[in-house]
Amino acid sequence: MNIEYPLSISSLNTYIQCSVKWKYQYVDKYPMLTGSSALIGKAFHKAIEENYKQKIISKKDLSISEMINIYNNAFCSEIDKTLWQEDEDIIEISESGVRALKLYHSQISPIVYPSESEKEFLVDFGSLKLQGHIDLIDQDGWLIETKTASRKPKELYSNYKRQITAYALAINIYKYRFDFSIISRINRPEIMQFKGVVKDIDKWDFKNEFLHVTDNIQKEIYEPNRKSQLCSDKWCCYYERCHSDYKI
Ligand code: SF4
C-alpha cells in the first residue's frame, strides 16, 4: 500500500497502539466513535483554543462564562458521535468538564501568554511526511500542551512524548510543559504539570519509529493488539467487528 498522504500524530499513535484499529479507521474508513472522556477533552480543548487565539491580540482571557459557552457548544455538537456507556449520565459528564474548565481558567490561563496558537507543521522524511498543528507556543518559547484525564498520570504517556517530539522536529523548539486537568467525576478536579526538554535521542527514536510504522503500513501489516489497555468494548468502537474478523 502506498502512503500518498502525510500521516498525523494521531494516526501514528493509533497504529502503534493497534494496527488493526488503524486499518479499520484509515483504510476501511469505518466510522470512528470515541468515548465520553474524549468528548470532554475535545470540548475543553476548543474552549482554551478560542481563548488563546484571541489572547494573542487582546492579552486578556475570555471570561469563564464565554469559555463555558464554547465548551457547551462543542460538547453538544459531538454527543451523537460519542460511544456512551449504559451507566453514563451525559449531564454529569458535561458538568465534570465544566468544573475542570473553571479550575483551568482560574489557575492556568492567567499565567499563559501565547505567541502562537494552532500552528500548522509538516515534517518531511523524504517521500513520507508527518503533519499536524501545535496547540500553543508561549512568549518564552515553551510548547504548551493541555490534556484532560480521568486519572492522575504517574508519568507523561509515550503517545504524548511522541507528540511533543514531533513538534520539536518540526519547529526546533524543545522546551515543553504539559498541563493535565484531571477530571474527577466525584471529587474536585486537579491540575498536574509535567515539564521537560526534547533531546536528540528522542528525535532519533521518533524518526526510527515513524519509518518503522510507515514501512509496516506499506507492507499492510495489521495485527490485533489484545494486550493494549484500550482494547475493550469501552475504549474501542471496533471491538465486536475485530473479534469477529480475528479469532485470536
Ligand atoms: S478490539 Fe482491540 S485488537 Fe481489536 S481493533 Fe480494537 S484495540 Fe485493536
Residues whose N, C-alpha, C, O or C-beta is under 5 A from the ligand:
A	BS01	SF4	C18 V20 K21 P224 N225 R226 L230 C231 C236 Y238 Y239 C242
